Amino acid sequence: MSTSAEPTSLRSEPIRLQVLTNSRMATAKSCLRKCFYRYELCLAKETEARPLRFGSAAHKVRELVRKGVPVEQAINSACEGFAQDEDSQYDAWTVRALMTGWAWYWQEPTGSAIMSEVPWEMPLINPATGALSRTWKLAGKIDGIDRLSDGRIAVSECKTTSEDISPESAYWLRLRADQQIALYMLAAKTLGHDVQTVLYDVIRKPTIRPSLVPDLDANGLKIVIVDATGKRALNKNGSPRQTGGEGYTVKGHIETPQEFAERLLADIQERPEYYYQRREIPILDADLEELRWELWQQGQALRAAQLHNRWYRSVGRMTCDYCDYSDICLQHLTVDPANPPSGYVIMQDPNPELSE
């Protein structure tokens, strides 16, 4: 009598592979407990964090412009999702200024976009044996695949950051070792594109902030008030005083979102290289080989965490202070997916970016 390791009816069923994205791996590397909340429980904040919302809008403008949509129309489309509260409007107008400057500086389109927003999937392969993972499949979305002016094919990626992006900054050193770059290069090759390099388009968020703007009278003069009397301050010759100082206050208001955007755009025009940098990141065959091992190791580590249901914390200022789940995690609260904590929702898809 023959025996089988598994019933025939089960052998014929397709294996349901879990999706392993760069975001999921990056989250796991920063903190496994955070990965548990985000990808195992599918727990997410009800409102998207401001930095993510800002980056998403800038990214959408770039995508639409590269597809041939006029800049102003692309910006209007990307900013439609911002709420009407004051903070959101400052973000919206900042996006308008940054992306107007970006299109002006680079004179988009600079290259020929072969494809934009390219979804991809590929198997996770054991580099030692060539066997396919029975747990994971790799997936993601590439910002674009471009034909450069010299005819080479490049993976095109865009990032927004608050960091220094000058050519000598540490940002570019870290980027050279970033797993995502090599992963997207490997994915593009798997899709059949003969890519030779990665072109990174980086946009720096402004460091200037809304400031006090003096109110002007009908003649365009500042209005300076004597603190003791509340009346307008005058010089000895009877002309309106134009400076503040002890005992005097210059009437004014904090810049409106639009006023701030106009000042930001003027700053961009004076020093565009502060806000915009593009650089090629070469990927060697040795880099891709190292990547294959890294991907396999990360898949194995995540599977071990799933099987044992053990998700350790990475507690520290740089992890906890910027984590959406710190208030839950640090108080050791148990999350019931059927009744998520206030301010959180359970997502139907832990990887919504793949279907957008």
Steps between C-alpha positions, in 0.01 A plus 500: 500500500652832393499801723533865418637793696184696427154416360461518125220753534734734686794448264293634213413822682713803405730634768376832634811709528528799730616829353843623603558864406796726565283698742417186696865400523609851597235508772612162634864614506410811699272316747336158478218606731416788268499252211257283696254785549526624143518181294366221720211685665464748209464779756538856372433855613167639381672814374815478291801659669593845367843399361343208311215715369749764384723245327204330333380828351844597368540151357164524322592833340820351364319194368234706319751743350709211371185368332455829318248675728562879518678600821223719642237235429716231659551712812128574532421131469756398763382764749131411478531256788626755754254601767403863548651537847790742537779242535381311193483818295859589590598152379297539181652836412847370585447217251387757244816706543740205513358325195468821299869559573583137420338520155667837433845385609508170315291617204300179515484271320879465476503140379273260327282313751460150366266403782361668814379344825610150402360221723709184522506158658771237507575186701720502806781259418743320729840607358665181626259250341298693244178381671200729510362614833175327596413793729588824323489674167670836445291791374513875465456794269777687317451874452610478141729358235666767287711524190782742579635755252793270415266209421550300820202360688465601867274424791365839609421558866383810686543583869402791722715559807576751774872414486788683340521379139810688387737283293742451791231411757467164676158458336659376179739266680209327671299494179777310326451218752119518510341161431209659315719623215649160423159334547336722241789448262456122538124535451543706183736239358248228589237696305731480198643854500869538428560752778855619559457747786264660749420872472400650834293820497510649853291792622590668828221629722538864600669596826353851497174545688208745484613830651348826619408737217456873582155644427513798264282808481344643183834661415695176534658602833540277805269566794699543822309531827612667824455229762407742779222679312396263223530786252704510183860601555626806317845643444589853615416630153154344518569216257397146601773314686619192305698302758413321820710488815444537873157648558392458139328217316480453126150381413501188288367154434643155445538431130202338340567167324508681165735774625732236641496311169594819311798559732602135471489516121720810507749313719489204260582727207800641689648162598329215311784254562415518872159349425561277198767244421521216250764234500567167339549209739690219324413144600762229445439128451664447840239730653219293350655179628525643850140616471377149417646372826359793697152441363512130585628569851228756566232263374629229731511733800146624444370147458664397827327791676166390353541135593599577860281812527792688650546861395766676705509876546779734394463760773679829452443865429555465125251213476234576761472878459406465134286187523125497441462221754711627791201592717368144466831317514667679790191460716487127421143525372343198330340579165173332411469517117121482535509813716807709410615777735362850454673677212588176320338285232556149372596508132363247254832499315831550686662615173260762358781668306513202265142548384502881468 
